[in-house]
């Protein structure tokens, strides 16, 4: 395991110490957990954006999509157990 030094403003250091104590953690453990959570959040965001780009590329390539009002109605009917015909994708209006 490597060592990294961070400089915390005194007020942040005090806040970390207080919250860590209240949650039964050490300040070190609290900081590690906070860094891990922030890294995971950034990774999830990057995955989300990559998936959005992939889907947008698919729409751009096919030129087809389903209007939100139709998809929403379909999903609402399905969620309540009603029979629902799946909407058909069609060319985007220009």
N, C-alpha and C positions, 0 to 999 in steps of 0.2 A: 504494500500500500504506500502510495506516495504522500508527501506532505505539501500542503498549499497554505500560504499565509494570507489572510484577508484582514484588512483594517476596517473596523466598524466604528462609526460615530458612537460616542458615549451613550447617547440616548437610545440608539438601536440596540447596542449591547445590553443595556439595562432592560429594554423591552423583551429581548430574547431570553435573558436570564429569568425574568419574571414568568413569562409564559411557559418556558421549559420546566421550571419548578412546579407550576400549577398543573402541568400535564404529566408530572412524574418522570421527566426526562432530564438529561444533562443538557447544557447549552450546546455542547458539541453534537450530541445526538439530534437535537432539534434543528441545528443548522444543516446537518447532513440530510435529514429528512426533507427539509425545505428545498434544498438544492435538487434532490432526487425528484421531488414533486414538480418543480419548475422545469426540469429537463424533460420529464414525461409529458407535461403539458405542451411544451414546445414541439416534441416529437409527434404527439397526437395532432396538433395543429398543422404540422407539415404534411402528415398523412392525409388529413382532411382536405387540404389545399391540392395535393397531388391527385386525389380522387376526383375533386371538382374539375380540375384541369382535364383529366382523362375523360370524364363524362361530357364536358363541353366539347372536346375534340370529337367525340362520337356523334354529338348532335350536329356539329359543323360538317362532319364528313357525310352524314346521311341527309342532313337538311330537314330532318323530321323530329317532331316533338309532340307532346300531348299538353293541351292547355290545362293550366292548374285547376280551373273550376271543374273540368271534367274529371281529372284525376282525384281531386278532393271528394267529389260526390261518390266516385267509385270506392275510394278508401273508407268513407263514412258508411256506405252500405255494407261493405265487407265486415267492418268492425262491429256492426250491429247484427251480423248473421243473416242479412238479407242477400238474396240472389243479386248478382251484379255482373253485367257484361263488361269485360275489360275494354277500356278505351283504346282506340286505334291511333297510332302515331301518324301524323301527316306533316306535310311540308310547312315550314314556318311562313307566316305571312310577312311580306316585305313592306 
